[in-house]
């Protein structure tokens, strides 16, 4: 900023008094290049401690941009601390100033970051400002870095999921019953009952899916997630298989494939477009019968899945682990043991004795595959997911989770099955984009700082739309609204931008509508938080190495507060551009005296000739 404001002025040097904290996106090397080119040295005076003796900082929080009302989220809060190893502190979560939960954590040794999973549930729709706060501790000098703010768009709407099942089985009825009471989920069922005969349920329109599984992208892309049950790959045309792969990679939807005798490798999906989409490695089919492949697995969360919002079926991690341990084994006919690179395993299964088997026996699939009867050899991938293109894919490789509700060992009041499926279905639609999406370039700004709104507009087939009429309606914290037209960015298809400048603190809610002629493409909602910046308080210590680098690369010198008294003297010998001011009396400058005398004499001659003297 100093360089820009003093552009064109000869400088002997620039003096910077700072702790070296850099809260801009510009690389420091790029900022120094013009100064080096102009031979302007920078003299840096470092202030602050190189290391804070006692400090607690909320460094980062991973909060989704949107959520359905009533969704249970597990938010990871990263905490850095020094001087408080072993101390137990609370992480207090506030929703618009109201405390919604408190998580107690033990601070680690100095220099070791702590990632604390915090479970929260948001019930009120709209733009919700969340604060993750750690109370100040004794001896802390900087308290501004103890809190992080985030804004979540909580949506109260119904999300449609298409569930295609290839045969009648108990899993269908119990899964639908588990999510029936959730008003934010609509699971549309298409179940094959015989050759070219289907049972349809939970439809919006009597003609929906009347011809069976969708054959066009527009029909499939109206759903936000797709669940495939025990249905063989040969049922679909190659175009439909390609379309389902594009549903994930291009539309951004989520695909869930359930276990079953006609699913995964046993369903012939190896070598199809969906093989690349799935998060697990499909082996060659063994040719064995479903009865021969049948195995019973005891399911438990993996270390990476213990705190996942799907598998956390109780209020705490410990209670959830105990609940999983109490659930009965379930069966599988799909031998899945290997993940793809980048996939995340949430649930694992250890093969246990099947009913009537001798102690220590494993399933027939292990015998057919030549596996030994060891715990590791019997481990199965039960549930895993990965990102694929714009969307996500998941595999749940068991076929009778309904046993978690109906087995004789499960208490009548146990809601593990219902919680699991409700949280799973909500996770499937959590990140699926709409045809119209909007977001600010910066989610938090200060009052008076310009904000750039960005929107993406797609049609029903999720193809970019140019030349649409796009308008952003901005609602101020006072309730007043402003309309901000958005212009198409010619450099990028389907992208629209607009600028506005908030003039007060608070949450600015933005609603974006897009259409063309009589066609409406959709609506998107986002928000901007306006508040004083706190970036300068992050990691409050002096970056000596950065201050020394700035001085060294520009020909200046680094000072501490103790040596800063030498700075004025050093500035006199910089050799940089200097402006010297010299004052003289007018009569000491002959040329100006003669010019003035000539002008006065010329005037007298002129007046004499005109008779004016």
ROVEXKOL-196925 format. One line per 10 residues: number of its first residue (from 1); for each residue x, y, z of C-alpha. Coordinates in nm, 2 decimals, always signed. Example, Ala and Ser with C-alpha at 12.3 -4.5 7.8 and 13.67 -1.06 7.14 Angstrom:
1> +1.23,-0.45,+0.78 ~ +1.37,-0.11,+0.71
//
This chain:
1> +0.00,+0.00,+0.00 ~ +0.28,+0.24,+0.08 ~ +0.44,+0.17,-0.26 ~ +0.11,+0.24,-0.44 ~ +0.03,+0.56,-0.25 ~ +0.38,+0.71,-0.30 ~ +0.41,+0.62,-0.67 ~ +0.63,+0.86,-0.85 ~ +0.77,+1.02,-0.54 ~ +1.15,+0.97,-0.49
11> +1.20,+0.76,-0.17 ~ +1.51,+0.71,+0.05 ~ +1.34,+0.40,+0.19 ~ +1.03,+0.26,+0.36 ~ +1.01,+0.18,+0.73 ~ +0.78,-0.11,+0.83 ~ +0.69,-0.17,+1.19 ~ +0.51,-0.50,+1.22 ~ +0.51,-0.85,+1.36 ~ +0.54,-0.99,+1.00
21> +0.18,-1.13,+0.99 ~ +0.07,-1.16,+0.63 ~ -0.31,-1.17,+0.59 ~ -0.32,-1.11,+0.21 ~ -0.33,-1.35,-0.08 ~ -0.04,-1.18,-0.27 ~ +0.29,-1.36,-0.26 ~ +0.55,-1.15,-0.07 ~ +0.80,-1.19,-0.35 ~ +0.57,-1.03,-0.60
31> +0.51,-0.73,-0.37 ~ +0.89,-0.68,-0.33 ~ +0.97,-0.68,-0.71 ~ +0.87,-0.32,-0.78 ~ +1.07,-0.20,-0.47 ~ +1.38,-0.38,-0.58 ~ +1.34,-0.24,-0.93 ~ +1.32,+0.11,-0.80 ~ +1.61,+0.05,-0.55 ~ +1.39,+0.14,-0.26
41> +1.52,-0.03,+0.06 ~ +1.27,-0.15,+0.32 ~ +1.37,-0.12,+0.69 ~ +1.18,-0.35,+0.91 ~ +1.13,-0.32,+1.28 ~ +1.00,-0.64,+1.43 ~ +0.77,-0.62,+1.73 ~ +0.61,-0.89,+1.94 ~ +0.74,-1.22,+2.08 ~ +0.88,-1.48,+1.85
51> +0.67,-1.74,+2.04 ~ +0.37,-1.68,+2.26 ~ +0.42,-1.83,+2.60 ~ +0.05,-1.89,+2.66 ~ -0.21,-1.88,+2.39 ~ -0.52,-2.09,+2.27 ~ -0.63,-2.04,+1.91 ~ -0.93,-2.18,+1.72 ~ -0.75,-2.22,+1.39 ~ -0.99,-2.37,+1.15
61> -1.35,-2.52,+1.14 ~ -1.49,-2.73,+0.86 ~ -1.85,-2.64,+0.82 ~ -2.07,-2.72,+0.52 ~ -2.21,-2.43,+0.32 ~ -2.56,-2.58,+0.33 ~ -2.76,-2.82,+0.55 ~ -3.11,-2.96,+0.58 ~ -3.30,-2.86,+0.89 ~ -3.25,-3.12,+1.16
71> -2.94,-3.27,+1.01 ~ -2.68,-3.39,+1.26 ~ -2.34,-3.27,+1.15 ~ -2.00,-3.35,+1.29 ~ -1.78,-3.04,+1.25 ~ -1.40,-3.07,+1.30 ~ -1.26,-2.78,+1.49 ~ -0.88,-2.74,+1.48 ~ -0.72,-2.59,+1.80 ~ -0.36,-2.47,+1.84
81> -0.22,-2.40,+2.19 ~ +0.09,-2.32,+2.38 ~ +0.15,-2.33,+2.75 ~ -0.17,-2.52,+2.84 ~ -0.08,-2.89,+2.77 ~ -0.31,-3.12,+2.95 ~ -0.57,-2.86,+3.04 ~ -0.93,-2.94,+2.97 ~ -1.12,-2.66,+2.80 ~ -1.47,-2.63,+2.65
91> -1.55,-2.56,+2.28 ~ -1.87,-2.36,+2.30 ~ -2.09,-2.36,+1.98 ~ -2.33,-2.07,+1.94 ~ -2.61,-2.04,+1.68 ~ -2.69,-1.67,+1.64 ~ -2.57,-1.61,+1.99 ~ -2.76,-1.91,+2.14 ~ -2.54,-2.19,+2.29 ~ -2.63,-2.52,+2.11
101> -2.36,-2.75,+2.24 ~ -2.04,-2.76,+2.44 ~ -1.76,-3.01,+2.38 ~ -1.48,-3.06,+2.64 ~ -1.14,-3.13,+2.50 ~ -0.79,-3.18,+2.64 ~ -0.52,-2.95,+2.50 ~ -0.22,-3.13,+2.36 ~ +0.15,-3.06,+2.40 ~ +0.29,-2.73,+2.26
111> +0.31,-2.73,+1.88 ~ +0.07,-3.02,+1.83 ~ -0.26,-2.93,+1.67 ~ -0.58,-3.08,+1.81 ~ -0.87,-3.17,+1.58 ~ -1.19,-3.19,+1.79 ~ -1.51,-3.34,+1.63 ~ -1.81,-3.15,+1.75 ~ -2.17,-3.28,+1.68 ~ -2.43,-3.01,+1.62
121> -2.79,-3.01,+1.49 ~ -2.94,-2.70,+1.32 ~ -3.32,-2.67,+1.34 ~ -3.40,-2.32,+1.23 ~ -3.40,-2.25,+0.85 ~ -3.22,-1.95,+0.69 ~ -2.87,-1.81,+0.71 ~ -2.73,-1.91,+1.05 ~ -2.41,-1.76,+1.19 ~ -2.22,-2.01,+1.40
131> -1.95,-1.92,+1.65 ~ -1.70,-2.17,+1.78 ~ -1.56,-2.02,+2.09 ~ -1.29,-2.12,+2.35 ~ -1.31,-1.92,+2.67 ~ -1.00,-1.71,+2.75 ~ -0.75,-1.88,+2.98 ~ -0.54,-1.73,+3.25 ~ -0.23,-1.57,+3.11 ~ -0.36,-1.53,+2.76
141> -0.28,-1.19,+2.61 ~ -0.47,-1.23,+2.27 ~ -0.83,-1.34,+2.30 ~ -0.95,-1.24,+1.95 ~ -0.82,-1.56,+1.81 ~ -1.02,-1.78,+2.05 ~ -1.33,-1.77,+1.83 ~ -1.42,-1.86,+1.47 ~ -1.73,-1.76,+1.28 ~ -1.91,-1.94,+1.00
151> -2.24,-1.91,+0.81 ~ -2.45,-2.20,+0.71 ~ -2.75,-2.19,+0.48 ~ -3.01,-2.41,+0.66 ~ -3.27,-2.53,+0.41 ~ -3.62,-2.65,+0.49 ~ -3.71,-2.84,+0.17 ~ -3.77,-3.19,+0.05 ~ -3.49,-3.37,-0.14 ~ -3.57,-3.64,-0.39
161> -3.38,-3.97,-0.40 ~ -3.44,-4.24,-0.65 ~ -3.41,-4.60,-0.52 ~ -3.41,-4.87,-0.79 ~ -3.44,-5.22,-0.65 ~ -3.42,-5.53,-0.87 ~ -3.61,-5.78,-0.66 ~ -3.85,-5.80,-0.36 ~ -3.66,-5.81,-0.03 ~ -3.70,-5.70,+0.33
171> -3.43,-5.43,+0.31 ~ -3.66,-5.22,+0.10 ~ -3.95,-5.20,+0.34 ~ -3.74,-5.14,+0.65 ~ -3.53,-4.87,+0.49 ~ -3.84,-4.68,+0.37 ~ -4.00,-4.72,+0.71 ~ -3.68,-4.58,+0.87 ~ -3.69,-4.25,+0.67 ~ -4.07,-4.22,+0.64
181> -4.11,-3.96,+0.92 ~ -3.84,-3.74,+0.78 ~ -4.02,-3.45,+0.60 ~ -3.70,-3.34,+0.43 ~ -3.65,-3.67,+0.24 ~ -3.86,-3.82,-0.04 ~ -3.74,-4.16,-0.14 ~ -3.90,-4.25,-0.47 ~ -3.91,-4.63,-0.51 ~ -3.89,-4.82,-0.84
191> -3.89,-5.19,-0.77 ~ -3.89,-5.46,-1.03 ~ -4.15,-5.73,-0.94 ~ -4.13,-5.93,-1.26 ~ -4.00,-5.91,-1.62 ~ -4.08,-5.55,-1.74 ~ -4.31,-5.50,-1.44 ~ -4.24,-5.24,-1.17 ~ -4.38,-5.12,-0.84 ~ -4.37,-4.74,-0.79
201> -4.41,-4.55,-0.46 ~ -4.38,-4.20,-0.32 ~ -4.43,-4.03,-0.66 ~ -4.50,-3.66,-0.73 ~ -4.68,-3.74,-1.06 ~ -4.87,-4.05,-1.17 ~ -4.66,-4.06,-1.49 ~ -4.33,-4.04,-1.30 ~ -4.12,-4.35,-1.39 ~ -4.42,-4.50,-1.57
211> -4.18,-4.64,-1.83 ~ -3.93,-4.77,-1.58 ~ -3.58,-4.64,-1.51 ~ -3.51,-4.30,-1.66 ~ -3.38,-4.29,-2.02 ~ -3.29,-3.92,-2.04 ~ -3.06,-3.70,-1.84 ~ -3.34,-3.45,-1.77 ~ -3.55,-3.73,-1.60 ~ -3.26,-3.87,-1.40
221> -3.10,-3.54,-1.30 ~ -3.42,-3.42,-1.12 ~ -3.31,-3.65,-0.84 ~ -3.03,-3.56,-0.60 ~ -2.92,-3.91,-0.52 ~ -2.95,-4.25,-0.68 ~ -2.96,-4.58,-0.49 ~ -2.91,-4.91,-0.67 ~ -3.02,-5.23,-0.50 ~ -2.98,-5.58,-0.61
231> -3.01,-5.52,-0.99 ~ -2.78,-5.66,-1.25 ~ -2.58,-5.43,-1.49 ~ -2.73,-5.61,-1.79 ~ -3.07,-5.47,-1.71 ~ -2.95,-5.12,-1.82 ~ -2.85,-5.01,-2.17 ~ -2.50,-4.88,-2.22 ~ -2.64,-4.53,-2.25 ~ -2.81,-4.56,-1.92
241> -2.49,-4.68,-1.75 ~ -2.31,-4.38,-1.91 ~ -2.58,-4.16,-1.79 ~ -2.55,-4.28,-1.43 ~ -2.18,-4.22,-1.44 ~ -2.24,-3.87,-1.56 ~ -2.50,-3.83,-1.29 ~ -2.21,-3.84,-1.05 ~ -1.93,-3.68,-1.24 ~ -2.12,-3.40,-1.42
251> -2.45,-3.34,-1.24 ~ -2.27,-3.38,-0.90 ~ -2.52,-3.63,-0.76 ~ -2.44,-3.92,-0.52 ~ -2.46,-4.29,-0.61 ~ -2.51,-4.55,-0.35 ~ -2.49,-4.92,-0.45 ~ -2.62,-5.17,-0.20 ~ -2.50,-5.52,-0.15 ~ -2.70,-5.81,-0.30
261> -2.68,-6.12,-0.51 ~ -2.71,-5.91,-0.83 ~ -2.50,-5.62,-0.71 ~ -2.14,-5.51,-0.76 ~ -1.91,-5.77,-0.92 ~ -2.17,-6.04,-0.89 ~ -2.41,-5.82,-1.08 ~ -2.17,-5.78,-1.37 ~ -2.06,-5.42,-1.31 ~ -1.70,-5.49,-1.37
271> -1.60,-5.34,-1.70 ~ -1.90,-5.10,-1.71 ~ -1.88,-4.72,-1.68 ~ -2.00,-4.76,-1.31 ~ -1.69,-4.96,-1.22 ~ -1.48,-4.64,-1.24 ~ -1.73,-4.45,-1.03 ~ -1.74,-4.70,-0.74 ~ -1.50,-4.65,-0.44 ~ -1.41,-5.03,-0.42
281> -1.22,-5.27,-0.64 ~ -1.44,-5.52,-0.82 ~ -1.29,-5.86,-0.86 ~ -1.38,-6.11,-1.13 ~ -1.70,-6.30,-1.04 ~ -1.61,-6.65,-0.89 ~ -1.91,-6.82,-1.05 ~ -2.03,-6.95,-0.72 ~ -2.39,-6.94,-0.61 ~ -2.52,-6.67,-0.37
291> -2.55,-6.94,-0.10 ~ -2.19,-7.04,-0.15 ~ -2.08,-6.67,-0.13 ~ -2.29,-6.60,+0.18 ~ -2.10,-6.47,+0.48 ~ -2.19,-6.31,+0.81 ~ -2.00,-6.00,+0.93 ~ -1.98,-5.82,+1.25 ~ -1.98,-5.45,+1.16 ~ -1.79,-5.17,+1.33
301> -1.68,-4.82,+1.24 ~ -1.32,-4.77,+1.12 ~ -1.10,-4.51,+1.30 ~ -1.19,-4.27,+1.01 ~ -1.56,-4.35,+1.04 ~ -1.61,-4.33,+1.41 ~ -1.69,-3.96,+1.40 ~ -1.86,-3.96,+1.06 ~ -2.22,-3.82,+1.06 ~ -2.35,-4.14,+0.91
311> -2.20,-4.38,+1.15 ~ -2.23,-4.17,+1.47 ~ -2.57,-4.33,+1.57 ~ -2.55,-4.21,+1.93 ~ -2.48,-3.87,+2.08 ~ -2.11,-3.94,+2.17 ~ -1.84,-4.14,+2.01 ~ -1.81,-4.37,+2.31 ~ -2.19,-4.44,+2.31 ~ -2.19,-4.49,+1.94
321> -1.91,-4.74,+1.95 ~ -2.09,-4.93,+2.23 ~ -2.41,-4.93,+2.02 ~ -2.23,-5.07,+1.72 ~ -2.07,-5.34,+1.93 ~ -2.42,-5.45,+2.05 ~ -2.57,-5.48,+1.71 ~ -2.60,-5.83,+1.56 ~ -2.40,-5.96,+1.25 ~ -2.55,-5.91,+0.91
331> -2.49,-6.10,+0.59 ~ -2.33,-6.03,+0.26 ~ -2.28,-6.22,-0.07 ~ -2.03,-5.97,-0.21 ~ -1.66,-6.02,-0.15 ~ -1.52,-5.67,-0.12 ~ -1.18,-5.64,+0.05 ~ -1.00,-5.36,-0.14 ~ -1.05,-4.98,-0.17 ~ -0.95,-4.76,-0.45
341> -0.69,-4.49,-0.39 ~ -0.85,-4.19,-0.24 ~ -1.16,-4.38,-0.10 ~ -1.26,-4.36,+0.26 ~ -1.37,-4.67,+0.45 ~ -1.64,-4.59,+0.71 ~ -1.76,-4.94,+0.82 ~ -1.56,-5.26,+0.83 ~ -1.68,-5.62,+0.88 ~ -1.51,-5.91,+1.04
351> -1.64,-6.25,+0.92 ~ -1.79,-6.44,+1.21 ~ -1.93,-6.79,+1.24 ~ -2.24,-6.84,+1.04 ~ -2.55,-7.00,+1.20 ~ -2.47,-7.37,+1.27 ~ -2.11,-7.35,+1.17 ~ -1.83,-7.49,+1.38 ~ -1.64,-7.25,+1.61 ~ -1.37,-7.06,+1.41
361> -1.52,-7.13,+1.07 ~ -1.54,-6.86,+0.81 ~ -1.78,-6.80,+0.53 ~ -1.78,-7.02,+0.21 ~ -1.66,-6.72,+0.00 ~ -1.33,-6.73,+0.19 ~ -1.29,-7.10,+0.12 ~ -1.37,-7.05,-0.25 ~ -1.11,-6.77,-0.27 ~ -0.85,-6.97,-0.09
371> -0.84,-6.74,+0.22 ~ -0.71,-6.87,+0.55 ~ -0.93,-6.86,+0.86 ~ -0.76,-6.55,+1.02 ~ -0.92,-6.23,+1.13 ~ -0.73,-6.02,+0.87 ~ -0.83,-6.25,+0.59 ~ -1.19,-6.23,+0.69 ~ -1.21,-5.85,+0.70 ~ -1.46,-5.70,+0.46
381> -1.52,-5.35,+0.33 ~ -1.88,-5.29,+0.45 ~ -1.92,-4.92,+0.36 ~ -1.69,-4.68,+0.18 ~ -1.72,-4.37,-0.03 ~ -1.51,-4.15,-0.27 ~ -1.54,-3.83,-0.46 ~ -1.58,-3.87,-0.84 ~ -1.59,-3.56,-1.05 ~ -1.84,-3.32,-0.91
391> -2.02,-3.58,-0.70 ~ -1.97,-3.88,-0.47 ~ -2.02,-4.25,-0.48 ~ -2.07,-4.50,-0.20 ~ -2.10,-4.88,-0.15 ~ -2.29,-5.05,+0.14 ~ -2.20,-5.41,+0.07 ~ -2.44,-5.59,+0.31 ~ -2.79,-5.70,+0.23 ~ -2.99,-5.71,+0.55
401> -2.93,-5.41,+0.78 ~ -3.30,-5.46,+0.89 ~ -3.16,-5.72,+1.13 ~ -3.03,-5.42,+1.34 ~ -3.40,-5.35,+1.41 ~ -3.57,-5.69,+1.40 ~ -3.31,-5.93,+1.55 ~ -3.42,-6.08,+1.88 ~ -3.12,-5.93,+2.06 ~ -3.21,-5.57,+1.97
411> -3.43,-5.39,+2.23 ~ -3.76,-5.27,+2.10 ~ -3.67,-4.90,+2.18 ~ -3.34,-4.92,+1.99 ~ -3.33,-4.67,+1.71 ~ -2.99,-4.76,+1.56 ~ -3.14,-4.88,+1.23 ~ -3.36,-4.57,+1.19 ~ -3.08,-4.33,+1.28 ~ -2.83,-4.50,+1.05
421> -3.06,-4.48,+0.74 ~ -3.19,-4.14,+0.81 ~ -2.83,-4.00,+0.85 ~ -2.71,-4.20,+0.55 ~ -2.99,-4.06,+0.32 ~ -2.93,-3.70,+0.44 ~ -2.56,-3.74,+0.37 ~ -2.64,-3.86,+0.02 ~ -2.80,-3.53,-0.07 ~ -2.60,-3.30,+0.15
431> -2.36,-3.17,-0.12 ~ -2.56,-3.22,-0.44 ~ -2.57,-2.89,-0.64 ~ -2.87,-2.72,-0.78 ~ -2.90,-2.60,-1.14 ~ -2.85,-2.25,-1.00 ~ -2.57,-2.20,-0.75 ~ -2.45,-1.88,-0.59 ~ -2.17,-1.78,-0.36 ~ -1.97,-1.46,-0.27
441> -1.61,-1.45,-0.36 ~ -1.54,-1.38,+0.01 ~ -1.78,-1.51,+0.27 ~ -1.66,-1.25,+0.53 ~ -1.58,-0.89,+0.46 ~ -1.56,-0.56,+0.65 ~ -1.81,-0.28,+0.61 ~ -1.73,-0.07,+0.31 ~ -1.54,-0.35,+0.13 ~ -1.68,-0.45,-0.21
451> -1.83,-0.80,-0.25 ~ -1.83,-0.99,-0.57 ~ -2.13,-1.23,-0.61 ~ -2.08,-1.52,-0.84 ~ -2.36,-1.75,-0.98 ~ -2.36,-2.05,-1.21 ~ -2.67,-2.12,-1.42 ~ -2.74,-2.46,-1.57 ~ -3.05,-2.60,-1.74 ~ -3.24,-2.92,-1.66
461> -2.97,-3.13,-1.83 ~ -2.71,-2.94,-1.63 ~ -2.57,-2.77,-1.94 ~ -2.43,-2.41,-1.89 ~ -2.68,-2.13,-1.99 ~ -2.55,-1.80,-2.14 ~ -2.75,-1.49,-2.17 ~ -3.00,-1.56,-1.90 ~ -3.18,-1.29,-1.69 ~ -3.02,-1.33,-1.35
471> -3.10,-1.11,-1.05 ~ -2.97,-1.10,-0.70 ~ -3.19,-0.98,-0.42 ~ -2.99,-0.87,-0.12 ~ -3.16,-0.85,+0.22 ~ -2.98,-0.62,+0.46 ~ -2.96,-0.69,+0.84 ~ -3.23,-0.42,+0.88 ~ -3.47,-0.61,+0.65 ~ -3.44,-0.37,+0.36
481> -3.39,-0.53,+0.02 ~ -3.19,-0.43,-0.28 ~ -3.19,-0.57,-0.63 ~ -2.85,-0.63,-0.80 ~ -2.86,-0.74,-1.16 ~ -2.60,-1.00,-1.25 ~ -2.41,-0.99,-1.58 ~ -2.29,-1.29,-1.78 ~ -1.92,-1.34,-1.77 ~ -1.83,-1.37,-2.14
491> -1.51,-1.56,-2.06 ~ -1.69,-1.85,-1.89 ~ -2.01,-2.03,-1.99 ~ -2.29,-2.02,-1.74 ~ -2.11,-1.78,-1.50 ~ -2.26,-1.45,-1.38 ~ -2.12,-1.18,-1.15 ~ -2.23,-0.87,-0.97 ~ -2.08,-0.63,-0.72 ~ -2.22,-0.46,-0.41
501> -2.08,-0.28,-0.11 ~ -2.22,-0.36,+0.23 ~ -2.23,-0.05,+0.46 ~ -2.30,-0.21,+0.80 ~ -2.21,-0.51,+1.00 ~ -2.44,-0.82,+1.01 ~ -2.55,-1.10,+0.78 ~ -2.65,-1.00,+0.43 ~ -2.88,-1.27,+0.28 ~ -2.87,-1.31,-0.10
511> -3.13,-1.48,-0.32 ~ -3.05,-1.53,-0.68 ~ -3.32,-1.60,-0.95 ~ -3.24,-1.71,-1.30 ~ -3.46,-1.75,-1.61 ~ -3.50,-1.67,-1.97 ~ -3.83,-1.58,-2.14 ~ -4.09,-1.81,-1.98 ~ -3.83,-2.07,-1.86 ~ -3.72,-2.06,-1.49
521> -3.39,-2.23,-1.43 ~ -3.40,-2.21,-1.05 ~ -3.31,-2.01,-0.74 ~ -3.01,-2.01,-0.51 ~ -2.95,-1.86,-0.17 ~ -2.63,-1.75,-0.01 ~ -2.51,-1.49,+0.24 ~ -2.22,-1.26,+0.33 ~ -2.10,-1.20,+0.68 ~ -1.99,-0.84,+0.74
531> -1.78,-0.79,+1.05 ~ -1.44,-0.64,+1.16 ~ -1.15,-0.85,+1.04 ~ -0.96,-1.06,+1.29 ~ -0.69,-1.21,+1.06 ~ -0.42,-1.00,+1.21 ~ -0.48,-1.18,+1.55 ~ -0.42,-1.53,+1.39 ~ -0.10,-1.69,+1.50 ~ +0.01,-1.39,+1.71
541> +0.39,-1.41,+1.70 ~ +0.67,-1.22,+1.53 ~ +0.78,-1.38,+1.20 ~ +1.15,-1.28,+1.22 ~ +1.26,-1.47,+0.92 ~ +1.00,-1.29,+0.70 ~ +1.10,-0.95,+0.83 ~ +1.46,-1.03,+0.77 ~ +1.39,-1.15,+0.42 ~ +1.20,-0.83,+0.33
551> +1.49,-0.62,+0.45 ~ +1.76,-0.83,+0.28 ~ +1.59,-0.86,-0.06 ~ +1.54,-0.48,-0.08 ~ +1.87,-0.37,+0.06 ~ +1.74,-0.25,+0.39 ~ +1.80,-0.37,+0.74 ~ +1.61,-0.55,+1.02 ~ +1.58,-0.39,+1.36 ~ +1.45,-0.50,+1.70
561> +1.29,-0.25,+1.93 ~ +1.63,-0.23,+2.11 ~ +1.83,-0.14,+1.80 ~ +1.56,+0.08,+1.63 ~ +1.74,+0.39,+1.77 ~ +2.00,+0.34,+1.49 ~ +1.74,+0.37,+1.22 ~ +1.74,+0.75,+1.16 ~ +2.12,+0.76,+1.12 ~ +2.11,+0.46,+0.88
571> +1.85,+0.64,+0.66 ~ +2.09,+0.92,+0.59 ~ +2.33,+0.69,+0.41 ~ +2.09,+0.48,+0.20 ~ +2.19,+0.62,-0.13 ~ +1.83,+0.62,-0.25 ~ +1.65,+0.90,-0.43 ~ +1.65,+1.22,-0.22 ~ +1.46,+1.55,-0.27 ~ +1.67,+1.86,-0.16
581> +1.49,+2.19,-0.10 ~ +1.71,+2.51,-0.14 ~ +1.56,+2.86,-0.06 ~ +1.70,+3.19,-0.21 ~ +1.59,+3.55,-0.22 ~ +1.45,+3.66,-0.55 ~ +1.72,+3.94,-0.59 ~ +1.99,+3.68,-0.56 ~ +1.88,+3.53,-0.90 ~ +2.00,+3.78,-1.18
591> +1.80,+3.62,-1.46 ~ +1.47,+3.67,-1.28 ~ +1.58,+4.03,-1.18 ~ +1.66,+4.12,-1.54 ~ +1.34,+3.96,-1.67 ~ +1.13,+4.16,-1.42 ~ +1.31,+4.49,-1.51 ~ +1.26,+4.43,-1.88 ~ +0.89,+4.37,-1.84 ~ +0.85,+4.69,-1.64
601> +1.05,+4.89,-1.89 ~ +0.85,+4.75,-2.19 ~ +0.53,+4.86,-2.02 ~ +0.66,+5.22,-1.98 ~ +0.76,+5.24,-2.35 ~ +0.42,+5.11,-2.46 ~ +0.23,+5.36,-2.25 ~ +0.44,+5.65,-2.39 ~ +0.37,+5.56,-2.75 ~ +0.00,+5.54,-2.67
611> +0.00,+5.87,-2.49 ~ -0.10,+5.71,-2.16 ~ +0.20,+5.81,-1.96
//
